[in-house]
Amino acid sequence: MIKNFSPGSLGINGRQSELIELALTYGFKGMDVDMQEMLRRAQRSEGGIADASKYLDAAKKQFDIKIGGFDLGINLDADEDAFVAAVGALHPVADLAKQLGAARAYCKLPAATDRLPYHEYFEAQTARLRQIAEVLGARDIKLGIGFSAGKELAEGKEFPFVRNVEGFVSLVKGVGSGAGFYVDTWDWVVGEGAMDQISELSVDQIVAVRLCSLTPEADPAKAQSFERVVPEADGLLNHVKLVAHLASIGFEGPISPGAHGKSYKGQTRESIVQAAQEAIDGIFTEAGLEVEALPKDTIEDIPYDPTPVM
């Protein structure tokens, strides 16, 4: 499995070179990439893809860092015209991702909608996800589907949608072989899930994993999305047991620590990434996995990159 750095999962952003250096400094072996921004950079640059990916290529060559995955940025609740346009725009992004060696892409289900009642919307979302999975599958990229369990997300919407593990598992299985689960342990716990439901998933069904814990004062029955901190070893879902289980079934995908930026307001990016690194290293160690020592040196010859990666 890949100890993966996901800037978006930690609520941070920065220039591409800065984010790569953070990943290397804190010993991450994989990194989620903003593929849409990478494509824009390639289109703007005379050097094309080679110029846009030079920082990432340097990290791959010198430190064997891998692409964990990339977020699709597709609004599954959009109207039909907007969704069709988004799927059309996905083709060049997926082509670039394949060229760069990415094998996983992520999207999240809507938590609520004004469009259709649950069962009709369930079928509509399944059909949309199959379209996305087909585009990605043609490039050997697997779709990881997540859901959002924050209790505030259904407010102001007429119809609730997938906000618990039972509905989540049912929908993802209905999409088919081109898609699998993006398991976020915060959403899993808040969405009334437990370890035994994860244990029922085969290794081929799990695309990526994100480890997060609830803030100490949070009530899972009322938890809101910002009540998310870097993962603790145990709790309502034992992260050590989860990682040990994933290792035992041969999971080779990315495992990322996550937190909400609001939980670390006023802290530097470095301190947030360090806290996340220490948390995931501790969990890996307790799970019996070998954790490499942090590198003494990072890439020092990466030039200034004026384009921020959000």
Residue, then its C-alpha position, 0 to 999 in steps of 0.5 A: m500500500i502507498k502512504n499517500f499525501s493528499p493536499g485536498s484531504l488536509g485542506i491545504n494548497g500551494r504551488q506544485s513544487e511546494l506540495i511535492e516538497l512537502a510530500l518528500t520531506y514527510g516521507f510520503k511515497g504517493m501524492d494526489v495530483d490536481m490533474q485539471e490544473m496539470l492539463r491547463r499548465a500543459q495547454r498554456s506551456e510551449g513545452g506541453i506535458a513535459d513542461a507541466s509535469k517536470y516537477l512531478d517527473a523529477a520527484k518520480k525519478q529521484f524519489d520514486i514517488k507515485i501518483g496516488g490518484f486525482d479528484l475528478g471535480i465533477n458535480l454529479d448533481a449538475d443538470e444534464d447539459a452540464f454533466v454531459a459537458a463535464v464528461g466530454a471535458l474528462h476525456p483529455v484529463a483522462d488521457l493526460a492521467k494515463q500518460l502520467g501513470a495515474a491509475r485511480a480517480y475519485c468522485k463523491l456522491p451528492a448527499a442530497t438533491d432537489r431533483l428526484p426522490y431517492h430511488e429514482y435519483f439512485e438509478a440516475q446516479t448509477a447511470r452517470l457513474r457508469q459513464i464516468a467509469e467507462v471513460l476512465g476504464a478505457r485508459d486503465i483508470k479505476l473510479g473510486i466513489g466516496f460519499s459525504a456523511g456530514k449532517e449539515l449537507a442535506e439542509g435546504k435540499e428537498f430529497p436526502f441521498v446517500r449519507n450512510v454506509e448501507g446506501f453507499v455500498s449498495l450504490v457502488k456495487g450497482v455501478g459495476s466493475g469499473a468502479g470501487f470504494y473510496v473508503d473515508t473512515w470519518d464518513w464511514v463512522v458518521g455514516e453508521g458503518a463499522m469495521d465488519q462492513i469494510s471486511e466484507l469488501s474484496v481487495d479489488q473493490i477498494v480503490a483508495v482509503r482516507l483515514c480521519s477521526l472525529t474531533p473529541e467533542a463531536d457526536p457521530a449522530k450530529a457530526q458536521s464535515f468540519e469536525r474532522v482531524v488527523p487519524e487516531a490509532d483507535g476510536l469508533l473505528n480502529h485504524v490500526k486494525l483497518v490498516a492491518h486488515l488491508a495489508s492482510i488482503g494485499f491492498e496496494g492502493p493509496i492510504s491518505p491521512g485527512a483533516h478539515g482545515k478549520s480544525y487547524k486554523g492558524q497553523t502552517r501547512e508544514s505543521i499540518v502535514q507533519a501532524a498527518q505524517e506522524a499520525i499515519d506513521g504511528i498507525f502503520t507501525e502499530a499495524g506491523l508495517e515497516v515505516e521508512a525513516l524520513p529523508k534528510d534531503t528533499i528536492e532542492d533544485i525544483p524551480y519556482d512555480p508561479t502557478p498554485v495548485m488548489 
